[in-house]
Amino acid sequence: MMEKITYRREIHEPTDVKLVRLLQQTNKLTESYRKKLIALEDRVEGGYEGASLYKAIAKFFLPLSLTNLIINLSHSIVNAGVARTPDPEISLAAYALARGLVSLIESPMFMARQTVSSLVDDTESFRVVSRFLYAVSAITILILAVLAFSPAGYYVLANVMGASPKIAHNGQLALRILFLLPAFAVIRNVHHGVAIIARQTSIVPVATTIRLVVMSTLIFILARFTRLPGAVCGSLSFVGAFCVEAIIMSWRARPLLQDLPNKQVDGPMLTISQIISFFLPLVATSLVGTAFQPLINTGLARSTTPEVSLAAYAVGHGLASLALAPLGMLHQCTLVFTNGDDQKTYDTTKRFTTHFSLLASFVIASVSFSPLGPWILKNLMGVSSEVSRAALEVMKIMTVLPLLVGWREYMWGILMQRQTTGPIGTAKGINLIAMGAILVLLLATGPVDPAAAGAWAMVLGELANCLWLHFDYVGQESYYTEVSVK
């Protein structure tokens, strides 16, 4: 009989640690488990040493960051293809409105990945969580189907969103394809979560790269060889490629479920109410985040130079987003690698987050503060000198944003690990309120260019978000420290 091992108290544990605890709790360790337990014990108790933990985080994170970058590129490719269809202005506007409406309604699916990676401990919890997410997906599909195949969709596009009759008509045609998107989004994101739990994130960018290739091929064929409306071409290529990505992720990640332990002996069963209490604040966060750009665009549209301001903010923010996009996965590092009372894991994860955030800031600064920026805007993007100057100012202001995003993501991961997502939703609401107030103030008083006002609103709103999270996080730290001492 093996000597009983005492493990550190942990709020959330990677799958391998949970397996050790499961085997230990049974007190019936057969000889077939003995070698596996010894190996896992060495890994859990010994942990990673300094540089090896840093390398493990980098190996885990880089595929996820690449995935977000590829996703950003895929949207640009679809837009470029739609711009080459007949009546491109109408097509681009209709596709953009339809995609925006779908993104708003399907936003709960954006948080499926975090829900799986935070709440799934074993095969039983995966079954409960995945069924819940599939049910939410079915509800969003039903809502989108009503908009796509009834007069309600045209009414929303024309009367609520202010589209012209022609744009609203083409937008509803796009909705009749895009309404299927939540089905493929939930399949992909659930299996992203499985890959994160298993720390097999290298399969994620492979599936996303294949999506990019399929999407590029489809939009090229549809735009060049068919007479379909441009919004329909964009929707078909987007949904078709998303379907392929979901199939590949399911195929590659499904075998990883075999590594999850069965339901823990004497462990509490995950309930729907627990899932909802974790999931709803994240959904609120996603919904509020979706409102950021429309809010800023609405403010800039009412500025003294709306055309230049809207164009400059869109160009500057779009370029900066290429560096910002990978940071959106940093919370997964904290969620997976920080480990109970082991301060080393927190310090190393914080150091990695800081380094990657500084790298993103350096990339934005290298473009906005050097001749490279004007060259890109003039020669690659073909924007006017007036728009170029304002867009560069937007990027200069946004240079600091990666540091705030990295700070936020680090705290997000810890809060998700502790399954206390309420502060995340509250902080996002404060972000939106602060951003709106700052934008109104700057546009009313006029101390800066309107496009720059949009950038300052984005940065200072994010700062308010981080400060709220920080004070809540510090309060939780003192509570968990007191509990640990007791």
Order of alpha helices (4+ residues) and beta strands (2+ residues): alpha-alpha-alpha-alpha-alpha-alpha-alpha-alpha-alpha-alpha-alpha-alpha-alpha-alpha-alpha-alpha-alpha-alpha-alpha-alpha-alpha
